Amino acid sequence: MISIPVELKDRSYDVDIESHSLERAGVALASLGSVSRVLLVMDDNVEPLYGERVSSAIVDRGLDLDVVVIPAGEESKSIDVAYSLWEHFLDCGADRHSVAVALGGGVVGDLTGFVAATYQRGIRFYQIPTTLLAQVDSSVGGKTAIDLPKGKNMVGAFYQPSGVMIDPEVLQSLPDDQYRSGLGEVIKYGASLDKTFFETLEKQVEQINARDSDILGKIVAQCCRLKAKIVAEDEKEISGRRAVLNYGHTFGHAIETTLGYGTIPHGFGVSIGSILAARLAARLASKGDKRFNSIDETWINRQIELTQKLHLPAFLADLGRRFGDSPETSPQRLVELMSTDKKTEFGKLNFILPTSLGECVYLRGIAPEDVLAVLT
Amino acid sequence: MISIPVELKDRSYDVDIESHSLERAGVALASLGSVSRVLLVMDDNVEPLYGERVSSAIVDRGLDLDVVVIPAGEESKSIDVAYSLWEHFLDCGADRHSVAVALGGGVVGDLTGFVAATYQRGIRFYQIPTTLLAQVDSSVGGKTAIDLPKGKNMVGAFYQPSGVMIDPEVLQSLPDDQYRSGLGEVIKYGASLDKTFFETLEKQVEQINARDSDILGKIVAQCCRLKAKIVAEDEKEISGRRAVLNYGHTFGHAIETTLGYGTIPHGFGVSIGSILAARLAARLASKGDKRFNSIDETWINRQIELTQKLHLPAFLADLGRRFGDSPETSPQRLVELMSTDKKTEFGKLNFILPTSLGECVYLRGIAPEDVLAVLT
């Protein structure tokens, strides 16, 4: 087992990565202590795959269990579904010693975390992520949220889990697009934070495409390690440090929004967004900003190459090839959407931009015309 | 100005008590720094009284202001109203540098605090309480919440304000029942936490009934001081220490619930509940629990006397005299309701019980028959 500590004082916890650990869910939950009840939340995709296995592991440890199955998909990150969970928790007698467990991807994790953060002003919360995206990103760090019709993740809380258990074996059951989506975030970690890791990914393309469980366990662990370090430095995105985790995301969110949530997997937006961010950095370099001198065509092409070898879209046009008709992504509309992003402050555009391989900065107040230029 | 620090490390703030401070709201908010926008929330009772005064004070300091007026009453502590606030905040471009301001009583404070805690995972929040109840209790300590149809405060967050500004002059405009309701909490502080304060209240009955602003400012300050100390010791009700603030509340909540929220003012339930808690302590003493030996008829009568001199109900039967027909408060139903209280753990009944004047303990696992006995 690889165990990665997330160090946040009285909110510290471990991310445990181990093959076939789903069967140990009951042991892990019982070890939290004083558990009056386990509230297991999953969606109707995950339930037939892993519901029985995890439920049995919990009941076998003598814990009281309630199960809630929600519809799969981003639509479940809604106030209506959150409301139904609060009511369900109350109906089954959940108290402050109960633990909410999210078994699933980012939607189930974000939703369950938000409901746990707010039910009776906060009960414990445990993550068992089953998608690559959730394993390397959303399950670690305490960001929980639901969507409003006008904006993704607009309602939520910073609320750390009591623990995260990752079983890399579950990645074998992921549909191809979802698996690739997670790889979009994996590349992001390498490109923006860890040169050595990026180079390892370049060398392991074949094993990654073959979903080698051993390699995947190590990749997930390194992503969690990188994320844990940054979260420990800036848990609530106050200093700006945590924002570096959003490399590629300002563009990515705007692309996702303009196409309609869920039209493309999240990581596809991130992979295209990362390359757009690199192009934006190169543009600023060409205009004399020396911080971005290392970001040239060679650098950008290396990122494009890894992206394409892992069968991820590198350009907006790739989405058209992949999803049929070229989708509507007018540059003006994208810039407009980015100006309502949560990272917006006082109406200015802010981006995470690469400065060299494995390094990046958070830059505020970028002119909309520079952003438009790299989109056209 | 009396300034009371609430010491919670990076979440510390001051409670500032000063007559005519409403006019200084803009100065206080501007001093928080980096304020992109002020979102002022009040209800339709408070708006005609103080809306213009506070709005002008904010605009005069050059701050961008949006105002939301919600219907007065507990019904506004609902997910529907919270939702409308989230949408309003988003529509008016509120970002992470915006500050939500609650101008009003406990409903507006709890609701606005919850919305601030969860909008974009948390924006700053400032309290300007206008009822005695909110000034001495709900505005300090970071408890925010909305209700579910099946339970009060079932959804919420521990979320500290960035500051609290109290103007004792606004108490002059309070309807009599609301003023008395706040006094119910004031007596609670004395009886359960501060003998000297209780004795001061006994001596100042006349001035309190005449709403002497100077005396009220000092009373509010002492309540905030007592609460701040306990909140600093146990911000999130983990050690059990914070629970002592709920003296009288387990009975009180059950009484409020059985009558329907809002049928009686919150503090009336607390004042009756405090005396029931004292009777429960006396019963345990009579059964041999030496911790409660000081709680006898003399003690109870002293609490009843102060309660009655401040024109508060001391007994369930008083509610009938005050609100017309004697309301339905079957002992069995009250015990049943208490067993779903948030302070319930593993289904046992827990109470804050007095041990002597100005002291109390949190006692777990009390037998339902003892609780029934003091209700009948």
HADDOCK unambig.tbl for C-alpha pairs under 7 A between the chains (distance, minus, plus):
assign (segid A and resid 36 and name CA) (segid B and resid 346 and name CA) 6.41 0.50 0.50
assign (segid A and resid 95 and name CA) (segid B and resid 342 and name CA) 6.80 0.50 0.50
assign (segid A and resid 95 and name CA) (segid B and resid 345 and name CA) 6.59 0.50 0.50
assign (segid A and resid 118 and name CA) (segid B and resid 155 and name CA) 5.18 0.50 0.50
assign (segid A and resid 118 and name CA) (segid B and resid 156 and name CA) 4.74 0.50 0.50
assign (segid A and resid 118 and name CA) (segid B and resid 157 and name CA) 5.44 0.50 0.50
assign (segid A and resid 119 and name CA) (segid B and resid 154 and name CA) 6.06 0.50 0.50
assign (segid A and resid 119 and name CA) (segid B and resid 155 and name CA) 4.75 0.50 0.50
assign (segid A and resid 119 and name CA) (segid B and resid 156 and name CA) 6.42 0.50 0.50
assign (segid A and resid 120 and name CA) (segid B and resid 153 and name CA) 6.97 0.50 0.50
assign (segid A and resid 120 and name CA) (segid B and resid 154 and name CA) 4.72 0.50 0.50
assign (segid A and resid 120 and name CA) (segid B and resid 155 and name CA) 5.24 0.50 0.50
assign (segid A and resid 120 and name CA) (segid B and resid 156 and name CA) 6.16 0.50 0.50
assign (segid A and resid 121 and name CA) (segid B and resid 155 and name CA) 6.03 0.50 0.50
assign (segid A and resid 121 and name CA) (segid B and resid 156 and name CA) 4.44 0.50 0.50
assign (segid A and resid 121 and name CA) (segid B and resid 157 and name CA) 4.13 0.50 0.50
assign (segid A and resid 121 and name CA) (segid B and resid 158 and name CA) 6.05 0.50 0.50
assign (segid A and resid 122 and name CA) (segid B and resid 157 and name CA) 6.47 0.50 0.50
assign (segid A and resid 153 and name CA) (segid B and resid 120 and name CA) 6.95 0.50 0.50
assign (segid A and resid 154 and name CA) (segid B and resid 119 and name CA) 6.06 0.50 0.50
assign (segid A and resid 154 and name CA) (segid B and resid 120 and name CA) 4.69 0.50 0.50
assign (segid A and resid 155 and name CA) (segid B and resid 118 and name CA) 5.18 0.50 0.50
assign (segid A and resid 155 and name CA) (segid B and resid 119 and name CA) 4.74 0.50 0.50
assign (segid A and resid 155 and name CA) (segid B and resid 120 and name CA) 5.23 0.50 0.50
assign (segid A and resid 155 and name CA) (segid B and resid 121 and name CA) 6.03 0.50 0.50
assign (segid A and resid 156 and name CA) (segid B and resid 118 and name CA) 4.74 0.50 0.50
assign (segid A and resid 156 and name CA) (segid B and resid 119 and name CA) 6.43 0.50 0.50
assign (segid A and resid 156 and name CA) (segid B and resid 120 and name CA) 6.16 0.50 0.50
assign (segid A and resid 156 and name CA) (segid B and resid 121 and name CA) 4.45 0.50 0.50
assign (segid A and resid 157 and name CA) (segid B and resid 118 and name CA) 5.43 0.50 0.50
assign (segid A and resid 157 and name CA) (segid B and resid 121 and name CA) 4.11 0.50 0.50
assign (segid A and resid 157 and name CA) (segid B and resid 122 and name CA) 6.46 0.50 0.50
assign (segid A and resid 158 and name CA) (segid B and resid 121 and name CA) 6.05 0.50 0.50
assign (segid A and resid 342 and name CA) (segid B and resid 95 and name CA) 6.75 0.50 0.50
assign (segid A and resid 342 and name CA) (segid B and resid 120 and name CA) 6.96 0.50 0.50
assign (segid A and resid 345 and name CA) (segid B and resid 95 and name CA) 6.54 0.50 0.50
assign (segid A and resid 346 and name CA) (segid B and resid 36 and name CA) 6.33 0.50 0.50
